[in-house]
Amino acid sequence: MRKKNIELKTGITAIDLITPSHHSKQGIDIYLPSCCVGVYALDPKTKKIDAILAKETILATGGVGEVYLHTTNPSDARGDGIAMAYRAGARIMNMEYIQFHPTALYVPGEKRFLISEALRGAGGARILNGNFQPFLSELAPRDVVSRAMFNEMLHSSADHLWLDISHQSKQWLMERFPAIYRTCLDKGFDLSQEPIPIVPAAHYNCGGIAVDLKGRTTLQRLRAIGEVSCTGLHGANRLASTSLLEGLVWAHTAAEEIWEGWKDRDDYFPPIEEWQMSSESVDPALIRQDWMTIKQTMWNYVGLIRDQSRLRRALKMLRELQWEIDSFYEKGEPTAELIGLRNGILTALLITQGAWRNRSSLGCHYRIS
Ligand SMILES: Cc1cc2nc3c(=O)[nH]c(=O)nc-3n(C[C@H](O)[C@H](O)[C@H](O)COP(=O)(O)OP(=O)(O)OC[C@H]3O[C@@H](n4cnc5c(N)ncnc54)[C@H](O)[C@@H]3O)c2cc1C
């Protein structure tokens, strides 16, 4: 078996898939099937965009939560892989099925921190409204609890609700939930003494790039694994902890199949066009404001409870914004922030279009009209 050197490149941002449609050989135009031969990626240290060629490209860029005002996801979970695959012509599906987690710690200006549902399940914690009154059934499923919270916040104009487990002792909390107890304490909240501020938050994308059991997408030589993919495993509403199963199993079957066919693979790559660099600097105020518009629009109109008029508004606003973003993206110097914004607006639109087209409430997609 021939040894392969694997080079890890960290800190780079993939921008777009390389999908040549045709090439010329000895003066004859040869048209290629929809096929991916690598990615263009930005190295922020050199500020250069390189074409990274690959016999097989695998997208594993994670979730989409950053397009919402509140999310448990890391800050680069803005659907980059989904946006890249969509632009390249791959099939994207079930984008309207966004799962929200009911309890994330709410501290203005800071990232939301996930508070486990076990605090309610095992610890008897209660979710309270602005008057510190219980208003929902604690042990209902995630989507039902999150929707009740969203409605309560909407109708009382509250920024957040409360989670109260102060009937448990400090010792009990330290033994059962040490990380949560300490993190809350660091932020100034002692769970054993007082209710803590919470909001529901976008948590998981059940949809994504359509793949088969080997992670193959509808484009040749392009696979997707993990949260960026839609395997069908989650149906319309993911069960807790199944994402790790999806990540591991699909990564394994995809790698196995690639390895089996590796030695018979064609090493030929068609000539690749160099990236045309643009150089205008982009005002960071535009990027900041556009993100705020995306997050607020998605939260209020395409969040936990969707209806026709909210979705119509969202589509109109997001399409206009996409036009603006695309026009300064074309001229702007590529940075990770600009690339992320271009992907974020497309991801937001894909979710909204999915939610608009699908009029039936199912799982975590809930429409009242
Ligand atoms: C707070 C929290 C708790 C969770 N708890 C559980 C749990 O208990 N059990 C469970 O099963 N699941 C849980 N999940 C879900 C699960 O963790 C995720 O679905 C899973 O980690 C996704 O893995 P992934 O490899 O697909 O993506 P990630 O782990 O998100 O990795 C994506 C990677 O792609 C990189 N990337 C993104 N865009 C680009 C780009 N353009 N160019 C280059 N790199 C890029 C990112 O930097 C990141 O390194 C939890 C999620 C969160 C947020």
The ligand as an ORCA input file, in Angstrom:
! r2SCAN-3c Opt
* xyz 0 1
  C     -23.663     23.508     22.570
  C     -23.905     22.269     21.772
  C     -24.124     21.068     22.413
  C     -24.351     19.902     21.669
  N     -24.557     18.713     22.312
  C     -24.682     17.587     21.591
  C     -24.802     16.318     22.226
  O     -24.813     16.230     23.447
  N     -24.910     15.217     21.439
  C     -24.922     15.286     20.074
  O     -25.021     14.268     19.396
  N     -24.808     16.484     19.453
  C     -24.689     17.605     20.174
  N     -24.586     18.820     19.533
  C     -24.568     18.857     18.073
  C     -23.199     18.447     17.581
  O     -22.196     18.915     18.467
  C     -22.920     19.031     16.207
  O     -23.964     18.698     15.346
  C     -21.620     18.457     15.666
  O     -20.540     18.875     16.465
  C     -21.394     18.932     14.255
  O     -20.164     18.398     13.857
  P     -19.584     18.718     12.438
  O     -18.264     18.012     12.365
  O     -20.589     18.470     11.392
  O     -19.351     20.290     12.468
  P     -18.481     21.166     13.488
  O     -17.990     20.379     14.629
  O     -19.276     22.413     13.747
  O     -17.193     21.537     12.613
  C     -17.306     22.372     11.483
  C     -15.901     22.868     11.158
  O     -15.907     23.473      9.861
  C     -15.198     24.691      9.933
  N     -15.692     25.589      8.868
  C     -16.924     26.138      8.719
  N     -16.963     26.885      7.605
  C     -15.743     26.783      7.016
  C     -15.148     27.340      5.819
  N     -15.829     28.143      4.988
  N     -13.859     27.032      5.546
  C     -13.131     26.233      6.369
  N     -13.625     25.682      7.507
  C     -14.907     25.972      7.816
  C     -15.485     25.223     11.340
  O     -14.504     26.155     11.726
  C     -15.411     23.916     12.142
  O     -14.096     23.627     12.487
  C     -24.368     19.974     20.261
  C     -24.149     21.206     19.610
  C     -23.919     22.345     20.358
  C     -23.691     23.652     19.625
*
